[in-house]
Amino acid sequence: NNKIPTAFSPNNDGVNDFFKPKQDNLTEYNLEIYDRWGNMVFKSNQISVGWDGKMNDISLEIGVYIYQIKYTEFGNDILKQIQGTLTLVR
C-alpha cells in the first residue's frame, strides 16, 4: 500500500521538509521529480532519501512538480510505476 504525499513544505521547520513516499518491503526503487517544463530536478534510488525542494543546493520555486516512481516489491518481480503531481509550498 503506497502512501504518497500531495504537498510538502521544505522550510526547515521539521515538519514535511522532504517529499518521499512511505513504503516498506521494496527490492528496487527509483524516484524522479520534474518541473513543469519537464526538466528533472531530483533523482534517488534510496527510499530513505527524500527531495528537499532544491536543485544544486538552490531552493526551487513554489508550484506543482511531477513525480515518477518505479519500484518492485519484495516477493514480486513485477516492476510497477506510479506518476502524479506534488505541490511545493513554503
ZILIN-V23018 format. One record per residue. N is the residue number from 1. RES is the residue in three letters. NEAR is the number of other ideal C-beta (glycine too) atoms within 10 Angstrom. D_FIRST is the distance of its C-alpha to the first C-alpha in Angstrom with 2 decimals. Layout:
BEGIN
n:N res:RES near:NEAR d_first:D_FIRST
n:N res:RES near:NEAR d_first:D_FIRST
END
This chain:
BEGIN
n:1 res:ASN near:5 d_first:0.00
n:2 res:ASN near:11 d_first:3.81
n:3 res:LYS near:7 d_first:6.62
n:4 res:ILE near:15 d_first:9.78
n:5 res:PRO near:15 d_first:13.10
n:6 res:THR near:10 d_first:15.69
n:7 res:ALA near:12 d_first:18.67
n:8 res:PHE near:21 d_first:20.09
n:9 res:SER near:17 d_first:23.63
n:10 res:PRO near:19 d_first:25.00
n:11 res:ASN near:13 d_first:28.17
n:12 res:ASN near:9 d_first:28.26
n:13 res:ASP near:9 d_first:27.97
n:14 res:GLY near:6 d_first:25.26
n:15 res:VAL near:8 d_first:22.67
n:16 res:ASN near:14 d_first:20.14
n:17 res:ASP near:15 d_first:22.43
n:18 res:PHE near:13 d_first:19.88
n:19 res:PHE near:24 d_first:17.22
n:20 res:LYS near:19 d_first:14.30
n:21 res:PRO near:17 d_first:10.53
n:22 res:LYS near:10 d_first:8.93
n:23 res:GLN near:16 d_first:7.23
n:24 res:ASP near:8 d_first:8.83
n:25 res:ASN near:9 d_first:10.38
n:26 res:LEU near:14 d_first:11.28
n:27 res:THR near:11 d_first:14.77
n:28 res:GLU near:13 d_first:15.45
n:29 res:TYR near:18 d_first:14.59
n:30 res:ASN near:16 d_first:16.70
n:31 res:LEU near:23 d_first:16.63
n:32 res:GLU near:17 d_first:19.55
n:33 res:ILE near:22 d_first:20.74
n:34 res:TYR near:16 d_first:23.70
n:35 res:ASP near:17 d_first:26.22
n:36 res:ARG near:11 d_first:27.47
n:37 res:TRP near:5 d_first:30.04
n:38 res:GLY near:7 d_first:27.65
n:39 res:ASN near:9 d_first:28.60
n:40 res:MET near:12 d_first:26.05
n:41 res:VAL near:17 d_first:26.05
n:42 res:PHE near:20 d_first:23.48
n:43 res:LYS near:13 d_first:21.96
n:44 res:SER near:15 d_first:20.15
n:45 res:ASN near:12 d_first:18.83
n:46 res:GLN near:10 d_first:17.91
n:47 res:ILE near:17 d_first:14.55
n:48 res:SER near:7 d_first:16.81
n:49 res:VAL near:14 d_first:19.06
n:50 res:GLY near:19 d_first:18.44
n:51 res:TRP near:24 d_first:20.79
n:52 res:ASP near:17 d_first:23.60
n:53 res:GLY near:24 d_first:24.88
n:54 res:LYS near:12 d_first:27.73
n:55 res:MET near:15 d_first:29.15
n:56 res:ASN near:6 d_first:31.93
n:57 res:ASP near:6 d_first:32.07
n:58 res:ILE near:7 d_first:32.82
n:59 res:SER near:13 d_first:30.77
n:60 res:LEU near:18 d_first:29.69
n:61 res:GLU near:10 d_first:30.43
n:62 res:ILE near:11 d_first:28.47
n:63 res:GLY near:11 d_first:26.73
n:64 res:VAL near:12 d_first:23.89
n:65 res:TYR near:21 d_first:22.41
n:66 res:ILE near:16 d_first:20.28
n:67 res:TYR near:20 d_first:17.43
n:68 res:GLN near:15 d_first:16.39
n:69 res:ILE near:21 d_first:13.74
n:70 res:LYS near:15 d_first:14.20
n:71 res:TYR near:21 d_first:12.33
n:72 res:THR near:15 d_first:12.48
n:73 res:GLU near:17 d_first:10.33
n:74 res:PHE near:9 d_first:12.64
n:75 res:GLY near:7 d_first:14.42
n:76 res:ASN near:10 d_first:13.74
n:77 res:ASP near:8 d_first:16.25
n:78 res:ILE near:7 d_first:15.09
n:79 res:LEU near:11 d_first:14.88
n:80 res:LYS near:13 d_first:12.36
n:81 res:GLN near:9 d_first:13.29
n:82 res:ILE near:14 d_first:12.14
n:83 res:GLN near:11 d_first:15.04
n:84 res:GLY near:11 d_first:15.77
n:85 res:THR near:11 d_first:18.15
n:86 res:LEU near:17 d_first:18.45
n:87 res:THR near:14 d_first:21.52
n:88 res:LEU near:21 d_first:23.52
n:89 res:VAL near:12 d_first:25.67
n:90 res:ARG near:11 d_first:28.16
END
